[in-house]
Amino acid sequence: MTSLRIEDSQQSSSGIFTEIHDVRIEKLVYGGEGIGRLALGKAVFVSGVLPGELVRARITGKRKGVFHAVTQEVLEPSPDRVSPPCSGEKQCTGATWPFIAYPAQLCLKEKILLDTIQRTGGMAPKHALPIIPSPKTDHYRLRTQFNVRTEKGTQRLGFFRQGSYSLVEVEDAFLIHPLINKTLAAVRKLVNLLPPLLEVHLNASPAGEVHLLLFGAEDTFRLQDNFFAGLQESVPEVIGITGFAKKRKAFSLGKNIMTLEVEGLTLHATEGNFFQVNWDQNRNMVRTVLDFAGPAGNETVLDLYCGIGNFSLPLAKQAGKVIGIESGYSAIEDARKNAQLNNITNAEFFADDLQRGLKPLLERKLKAEVVVLDPPRAGATLKTLERILAFVPRKIVYVSCNPSTLARDLKFFHLFGFRLHRLQPVDMFPWTYHIECVAEMVREE
C-alpha cells in the first residue's frame, strides 16, 4: 500500500524517496514551495511549481514530519508559467522563481504575506495595501557574496549550489548589477595574483562605485601590488579593496566608503556595512516608513537596528528627536557621520545590543511616541519586544524581510492592545520568493 511505503520510507532504499507521484498544487507558502497531497491526504512540499498545476514530482526527503519533493514534469501548467528570462544556472543563480510571470509573482507575494499574517499572527490588517513593484526586475542587486574553491591549482569564483559545496561559476548573472558582473569577470582574469581565498564580496553603489572585500583563507594576507592597478584598468569604477585574514582586517587600499542617497540626504556606508541591495525599492520603503510613522514635530522616534541611519535620518527631518540603536559599532559611526554630513542635530546614535542599549533609555524614563524596528530575518527577541512596550509608544512601525517572524512578533504586540492598521509589501527581490514589507501597528485607546 502507498500509505505503508510512506511510513516505511526512511527504512527502505526502494521506498517513497525514490518514487514519483502526480501532485495537484493547492497553494504556495513562504519559502517558495507549493503544497500538495499524497495518498491518504499526506502533505508534500514541492519546489518549482505554481498554484493549480498538476506535476509529476519525486520525493527527496522528510523534515519535521512533512515530505518534500522536486518537480520532474509539469503535466498541467499554469497560465502564469513562463520561459525563464535567463539562460541556465550560470545566469539564473539566485532566481528562485524564474518560471513565474512577474505580475503573478507580485500577486503570489501578497497572498503569501496575508496568509502568513492570518495563520501565524491570527490577525488581518485593516488596510492591506497593494505590493510596490520593483522599477527594475533584473540586474538590481548592488551587493553579492561569492564563494571561492580551488581546483587544480586555480581559484574559482561563484555560488555554492543549495545544500552542497558544488560551485557554479556565474557569468552575467541575471539579478546582479552590471558593474558587479563586470568586476567579477576582471577578478577572474587576475585571480592568480591573489592568495588563497574563502569569499569575495562585491558591492556597487547607485553612484557607480565598486568596492571589494576579500576574505583570505590563511593567517596572513599578501596582495600583489599589480592586482589593484590591473583591476582598476579593467574596471575604473573600482574605488577600493579591503582584505581580511581569518576575518581580521589585514589591509585597505583606495577608498572604503560607498555613497548613497535617500530622501535628499547623502549617506556614506563604510566597507562591509549593510545597505539594501535594491536601492530603488529602498527609497520606496523609506517613504513608506515616513508615511506610517508620521511623527509630529515634538515627538521622539526610537529606531532599532538603525544601521547607518537609512530610516533615522529621514525621520529626523520630521520628528522632534530620533534615537537610533544598532549593535554594529562601525554602522553607528557611519550614522553619526551621516548626521553631521547632512547637518542633522536632533538624532542620537548608540552602539549596543538592544537589551543593554534600551535599558539606560528606560532608566531615564524616556518616552518614545513612535518605535521603528528593522530586525534581521530571525525577528526581534522577546526581551526586545517587551522593552519596546515599556516606552509606551502610540505606534510601532515594523520593517521585515520574513513574513513568518513578522507575524509572530505582530501577534505579541496585538496581545498588548496594538492593532495592525496598514501592511505594505515591497518587492525588494524580483524573481525570488523573498518578501519585504512594512507593518503599522497602532495602540488602541
C-alpha positions as CSV (number, residue, x, y, z in Angstrom):
1,M,0.0,0.0,0.0
2,T,1.2,3.5,-0.7
3,S,0.5,4.6,2.8
4,L,2.8,1.9,4.1
5,R,5.5,2.9,1.8
6,I,5.2,6.5,3.1
7,E,5.5,5.4,6.7
8,D,8.4,3.0,6.0
9,S,10.2,5.2,3.5
10,Q,13.1,6.0,5.8
11,Q,13.7,2.3,6.4
12,S,13.8,1.2,2.7
13,S,16.0,2.3,-0.1
14,S,13.2,1.5,-2.5
15,G,10.5,3.5,-0.6
16,I,8.9,6.8,-1.2
17,F,12.1,8.7,-1.6
18,T,12.7,7.0,-4.9
19,E,9.0,7.2,-6.0
20,I,7.4,9.6,-8.5
21,H,3.9,11.0,-7.6
22,D,1.4,13.1,-9.5
23,V,0.5,16.0,-7.3
24,R,-2.0,18.8,-7.6
25,I,-0.6,22.0,-6.1
26,E,-3.0,23.8,-3.8
27,K,-1.1,27.0,-2.9
28,L,2.4,28.4,-2.4
29,V,3.9,29.2,1.1
30,Y,6.7,31.4,2.2
31,G,9.9,29.7,1.0
32,G,8.6,29.4,-2.5
33,E,7.4,25.8,-2.3
34,G,3.9,24.6,-3.2
35,I,1.7,22.4,-1.0
36,G,0.0,19.3,-2.5
37,R,-1.3,16.0,-1.2
38,L,0.0,12.4,-1.5
39,A,-2.1,9.3,-0.8
40,L,-4.4,9.5,2.3
41,G,-4.1,13.2,2.2
42,K,-0.4,13.4,3.4
43,A,1.0,16.9,2.7
44,V,4.0,17.3,0.5
45,F,6.0,20.5,-0.3
46,V,7.0,20.7,-4.0
47,S,9.6,23.1,-5.5
48,G,9.3,24.7,-8.9
49,V,5.5,24.9,-9.1
50,L,2.6,27.3,-9.3
51,P,-0.9,27.0,-7.7
52,G,-3.3,24.8,-9.6
53,E,-0.6,22.9,-11.5
54,L,-0.6,19.1,-11.8
55,V,3.0,18.0,-11.6
56,R,5.0,14.8,-11.6
57,A,7.2,15.1,-8.5
58,R,10.0,13.0,-6.9
59,I,10.1,12.8,-3.1
60,T,13.5,13.9,-1.8
61,G,13.1,13.7,1.9
62,K,11.0,14.2,5.0
63,R,11.6,17.0,7.5
64,K,9.6,17.7,10.6
65,G,7.0,15.1,9.5
66,V,6.4,16.7,6.1
67,F,7.5,15.3,2.8
68,H,9.5,17.4,0.3
69,A,9.7,16.8,-3.5
70,V,11.1,18.3,-6.7
71,T,9.2,18.7,-9.9
72,Q,10.1,16.2,-12.6
73,E,7.4,17.2,-15.2
74,V,4.6,19.7,-15.4
75,L,1.6,17.9,-16.6
76,E,-0.9,20.8,-16.5
77,P,1.0,24.1,-16.4
78,S,-0.4,27.3,-15.0
79,P,-1.1,30.2,-17.4
80,D,1.4,32.2,-15.3
81,R,4.3,29.8,-16.1
82,V,6.8,31.5,-18.5
83,S,10.1,30.7,-20.0
84,P,12.9,31.9,-17.7
85,P,14.3,35.4,-18.6
86,C,17.8,34.0,-18.0
87,S,19.7,31.0,-19.6
88,G,20.9,28.2,-17.4
89,E,22.2,28.2,-13.8
90,K,25.2,30.4,-14.7
91,Q,22.9,33.3,-15.3
92,C,19.8,32.3,-13.2
93,T,21.6,31.5,-9.9
94,G,19.7,33.2,-7.1
95,A,16.5,33.5,-9.1
96,T,14.2,31.0,-7.2
97,W,11.1,32.0,-9.3
98,P,12.5,32.4,-12.9
99,F,9.5,30.4,-14.3
100,I,6.7,32.7,-12.9
101,A,5.5,35.8,-14.8
102,Y,6.4,39.0,-12.9
103,P,2.7,40.2,-12.4
104,A,1.9,36.7,-10.9
105,Q,5.0,36.9,-8.6
106,L,3.5,40.1,-7.1
107,C,0.1,38.5,-6.6
108,L,1.6,35.4,-5.0
109,K,3.8,37.5,-2.6
110,E,0.7,39.5,-1.5
111,K,-1.2,36.3,-0.9
112,I,1.6,34.5,0.9
113,L,2.2,37.5,3.2
114,L,-1.5,37.9,4.1
115,D,-1.9,34.1,4.6
116,T,1.1,34.0,6.9
117,I,-0.1,37.0,9.0
118,Q,-3.5,35.4,9.4
119,R,-2.3,31.9,10.0
120,T,0.6,32.6,12.4
121,G,-0.4,36.0,13.7
122,G,-4.1,35.4,14.0
123,M,-5.0,38.8,12.6
124,A,-5.6,40.7,9.4
125,P,-4.6,44.3,8.5
126,K,-7.3,47.0,8.4
127,H,-5.7,48.1,5.1
128,A,-3.8,45.6,3.0
129,L,-2.0,47.8,0.5
130,P,-1.0,46.5,-2.9
131,I,2.6,45.5,-3.3
132,I,5.0,48.1,-4.7
133,P,6.6,46.6,-7.9
134,S,10.3,47.0,-8.4
135,P,11.2,49.6,-11.0
136,K,14.0,47.2,-12.1
137,T,13.3,43.5,-12.3
138,D,16.8,42.4,-13.5
139,H,20.4,43.4,-12.6
140,Y,19.2,45.2,-9.5
141,R,21.4,43.6,-6.8
142,L,24.0,46.0,-5.6
143,R,25.7,43.6,-3.2
144,T,26.8,40.0,-3.8
145,Q,28.9,37.5,-1.9
146,F,30.8,34.9,-4.0
147,N,32.2,31.6,-2.7
148,V,35.7,30.5,-3.7
149,R,37.0,27.0,-4.4
150,T,40.5,25.9,-5.5
151,E,40.6,23.2,-8.1
152,K,43.7,22.0,-9.9
153,G,45.6,25.0,-8.6
154,T,43.1,27.6,-9.8
155,Q,40.7,29.6,-7.7
156,R,37.1,29.5,-9.0
157,L,34.5,32.1,-8.0
158,G,30.8,31.6,-8.0
159,F,27.9,30.3,-5.8
160,F,27.6,27.0,-4.0
161,R,24.5,25.1,-5.1
162,Q,21.9,24.9,-2.4
163,G,22.8,22.2,0.2
164,S,26.2,21.4,-1.2
165,Y,29.7,22.7,-1.8
166,S,29.4,22.2,-5.6
167,L,30.3,25.6,-7.2
168,V,28.5,27.3,-10.1
169,E,30.7,29.8,-11.9
170,V,28.2,32.5,-12.7
171,E,28.5,34.7,-15.8
172,D,26.5,37.8,-16.5
173,A,24.1,36.8,-13.6
174,F,20.6,38.0,-14.4
175,L,19.9,39.6,-10.9
176,I,23.3,41.1,-10.3
177,H,24.2,44.7,-11.1
178,P,26.2,45.0,-14.4
179,L,29.2,46.6,-12.5
180,I,29.4,43.6,-10.2
181,N,29.3,41.2,-13.2
182,K,32.0,43.2,-14.9
183,T,34.2,43.3,-11.8
184,L,33.7,39.5,-11.2
185,A,35.0,38.8,-14.7
186,A,38.0,41.1,-14.2
187,V,38.8,39.4,-10.8
188,R,38.7,36.0,-12.5
189,K,41.4,37.1,-15.0
190,L,43.6,38.3,-12.2
191,V,42.9,35.6,-9.7
192,N,46.4,34.1,-9.8
193,L,47.7,37.3,-8.2
194,L,45.5,36.6,-5.1
195,P,46.4,34.4,-2.1
196,P,44.0,31.6,-1.2
197,L,40.5,33.0,-0.6
198,L,37.3,31.9,1.1
199,E,34.9,34.5,-0.2
200,V,34.8,37.7,-2.3
201,H,32.2,40.3,-1.6
202,L,31.4,42.8,-4.3
203,N,29.5,46.0,-3.5
204,A,28.3,48.6,-6.0
205,S,26.6,51.9,-5.2
206,P,23.9,53.7,-7.1
207,A,26.5,56.3,-7.8
208,G,28.5,53.9,-9.8
209,E,31.3,52.9,-7.4
210,V,32.5,49.3,-6.7
211,H,34.3,48.1,-3.6
212,L,35.8,44.7,-2.9
213,L,36.0,42.7,0.3
214,L,38.5,39.8,0.0
215,F,38.4,37.1,2.8
216,G,41.6,35.1,2.9
217,A,42.0,31.5,4.0
218,E,45.3,32.0,5.7
219,D,46.6,33.8,8.8
220,T,48.3,36.5,6.6
221,F,47.1,38.2,3.5
222,R,49.6,39.4,0.9
223,L,48.2,41.1,-2.1
224,Q,50.5,41.5,-5.1
225,D,51.0,45.2,-5.9
226,N,49.7,44.9,-9.5
227,F,46.3,43.4,-8.6
228,F,44.7,46.7,-7.7
229,A,46.1,48.5,-10.6
230,G,45.2,45.7,-13.0
231,L,41.6,45.7,-11.7
232,Q,41.2,49.4,-12.0
233,E,42.5,49.3,-15.5
234,S,39.7,46.8,-16.4
235,V,37.0,48.4,-14.2
236,P,37.7,52.1,-13.5
237,E,34.7,52.2,-11.2
238,V,36.5,50.2,-8.6
239,I,37.3,52.6,-5.7
240,G,38.9,50.3,-3.2
241,I,39.8,46.9,-1.8
242,T,39.8,45.6,1.8
243,G,41.4,42.3,2.7
244,F,40.8,40.1,5.7
245,A,43.0,37.3,7.1
246,K,40.9,34.8,9.1
247,K,38.2,37.6,9.5
248,R,40.8,40.0,10.8
249,K,41.3,43.2,8.8
250,A,44.7,43.0,7.0
251,F,44.7,46.0,4.7
252,S,42.7,48.6,2.9
253,L,43.5,50.2,-0.4
254,G,41.9,53.1,-2.0
255,K,38.5,54.4,-0.8
256,N,36.4,52.3,1.5
257,I,33.2,54.4,1.6
258,M,30.2,53.9,-0.7
259,T,28.0,56.9,-1.5
260,L,24.2,56.5,-1.3
261,E,21.2,59.0,-1.5
262,V,17.8,58.8,0.0
263,E,15.1,61.5,0.6
264,G,17.5,64.3,-0.4
265,L,20.2,63.1,2.1
266,T,23.6,61.7,1.3
267,L,24.6,58.6,3.2
268,H,28.0,57.0,3.4
269,A,28.4,53.3,4.1
270,T,31.9,52.1,5.2
271,E,33.2,48.8,3.9
272,G,31.0,45.9,4.9
273,N,28.2,47.9,6.5
274,F,24.7,46.9,5.4
275,F,22.6,48.7,2.8
276,Q,19.7,47.4,0.8
277,V,20.6,45.5,-2.5
278,N,17.7,47.1,-4.4
279,W,18.1,50.9,-3.9
280,D,15.1,52.0,-5.9
281,Q,12.9,49.9,-3.6
282,N,14.8,51.1,-0.6
283,R,13.7,54.6,-1.5
284,N,10.1,53.4,-1.7
285,M,10.5,51.6,1.6
286,V,11.8,54.7,3.4
287,R,8.9,56.7,2.0
288,T,6.5,54.1,3.4
289,V,8.2,54.2,6.8
290,L,7.9,58.0,6.9
291,D,4.3,57.8,6.0
292,F,3.4,55.1,8.5
293,A,5.5,56.7,11.3
294,G,4.1,60.2,10.7
295,P,5.8,61.7,13.8
296,A,4.8,65.1,14.9
297,G,7.4,67.8,15.3
298,N,7.7,67.4,19.0
299,E,7.7,63.6,19.2
300,T,10.5,61.2,19.8
301,V,11.2,58.3,17.5
302,L,13.1,55.2,18.6
303,D,14.8,53.5,15.6
304,L,16.0,50.0,16.5
305,Y,18.5,48.1,14.3
306,C,19.1,51.5,12.8
307,G,22.3,50.7,10.7
308,I,23.9,53.7,9.0
309,G,20.7,55.8,9.5
310,N,18.7,54.8,6.5
311,F,15.4,55.4,8.3
312,S,16.7,57.5,11.3
313,L,17.9,60.5,9.3
314,P,14.9,61.0,7.1
315,L,12.7,60.6,10.2
316,A,14.8,63.3,11.9
317,K,13.6,65.8,9.3
318,Q,10.0,65.3,10.7
319,A,10.3,64.4,14.3
320,G,11.4,66.3,17.4
321,K,14.1,63.8,18.2
322,V,15.3,60.4,16.9
323,I,17.4,57.9,18.8
324,G,19.0,55.0,16.9
325,I,20.4,51.8,18.3
326,E,22.5,49.3,16.5
327,S,24.8,46.6,17.7
328,G,27.5,47.2,15.0
329,Y,29.9,50.0,16.1
330,S,31.1,50.7,12.6
331,A,27.5,51.3,11.4
332,I,26.8,53.6,14.3
333,E,30.0,55.6,13.4
334,D,28.6,55.9,9.9
335,A,25.2,57.0,11.2
336,R,26.8,59.7,13.4
337,K,28.9,61.0,10.5
338,N,25.9,60.9,8.2
339,A,24.0,63.1,10.6
340,Q,26.9,65.6,10.6
341,L,27.2,65.4,6.8
342,N,23.5,66.4,6.5
343,N,23.5,69.0,9.3
344,I,21.1,66.9,11.3
345,T,21.3,67.8,15.0
346,N,18.3,66.1,16.5
347,A,19.5,62.5,16.1
348,E,21.5,60.4,18.6
349,F,23.0,57.0,17.9
350,F,24.2,54.3,20.3
351,A,26.2,51.2,19.6
352,D,25.0,48.4,21.7
353,D,22.8,45.3,21.6
354,L,19.2,46.1,22.2
355,Q,18.9,44.5,25.6
356,R,21.7,46.7,27.0
357,G,21.0,49.6,24.8
358,L,17.4,50.1,25.7
359,K,17.9,49.8,29.5
360,P,19.6,53.2,30.1
361,L,16.9,54.9,28.0
362,L,14.2,53.3,30.1
363,E,16.1,54.3,33.3
364,R,15.9,57.9,32.0
365,K,12.2,57.4,31.8
366,L,12.3,58.2,28.1
367,K,9.0,58.0,26.3
368,A,9.0,57.3,22.5
369,E,5.8,58.0,20.7
370,V,6.9,56.1,17.7
371,V,9.1,53.0,17.5
372,V,10.6,51.8,14.2
373,L,12.4,48.4,14.1
374,D,14.0,46.6,11.2
375,P,15.3,43.4,12.7
376,P,17.2,40.6,11.0
377,R,15.4,37.6,9.4
378,A,15.0,35.9,12.8
379,G,12.9,38.8,14.0
380,A,13.2,40.5,17.4
381,T,13.8,38.8,20.7
382,L,11.1,38.5,23.3
383,K,13.0,40.8,25.7
384,T,13.3,43.4,22.9
385,L,9.6,43.3,22.3
386,E,8.8,43.6,26.0
387,R,11.1,46.6,26.3
388,I,9.5,48.3,23.3
389,L,6.2,48.3,25.2
390,A,7.9,50.0,28.2
391,F,8.4,53.1,26.1
392,V,4.5,53.3,25.8
393,P,4.6,54.1,22.0
394,R,1.3,55.1,20.3
395,K,2.6,53.5,17.1
396,I,5.1,50.7,16.1
397,V,6.4,50.5,12.5
398,Y,7.9,47.1,11.8
399,V,10.1,46.5,8.7
400,S,10.6,42.8,7.9
401,C,12.1,40.5,5.3
402,N,10.5,37.4,6.8
403,P,6.7,37.1,7.0
404,S,6.9,34.2,9.5
405,T,8.8,36.1,12.2
406,L,6.9,39.3,11.4
407,A,3.6,37.5,12.1
408,R,5.0,36.1,15.3
409,D,6.1,39.5,16.6
410,L,3.0,41.3,15.5
411,K,0.9,38.8,17.4
412,F,2.9,39.8,20.6
413,F,2.0,43.4,20.1
414,H,-1.6,42.5,19.3
415,L,-1.9,40.8,22.7
416,F,-0.9,44.1,24.3
417,G,-3.5,46.3,22.7
418,F,-2.0,47.1,19.3
419,R,-3.9,46.6,16.1
420,L,-2.5,46.1,12.6
421,H,-3.6,49.2,10.7
422,R,-1.6,49.1,7.4
423,L,0.5,46.4,5.7
424,Q,2.7,47.4,2.8
425,P,4.6,44.7,0.9
426,V,7.6,45.9,-1.2
427,D,9.1,43.7,-3.9
428,M,12.7,44.1,-3.0
429,F,13.8,40.9,-4.7
430,P,12.1,40.2,-8.1
431,W,12.3,36.6,-9.4
432,T,12.6,35.2,-5.9
433,Y,10.2,34.2,-3.2
434,H,11.6,36.8,-0.8
435,I,9.2,39.4,0.6
436,E,10.0,42.7,2.2
437,C,7.2,44.6,4.0
438,V,6.3,47.4,6.4
439,A,3.7,47.0,9.0
440,E,2.0,49.8,11.0
441,M,0.7,48.8,14.5
442,V,-1.4,51.4,16.3
443,R,-2.2,51.3,20.0
444,E,-5.9,51.2,20.8
445,E,-7.1,54.0,23.1
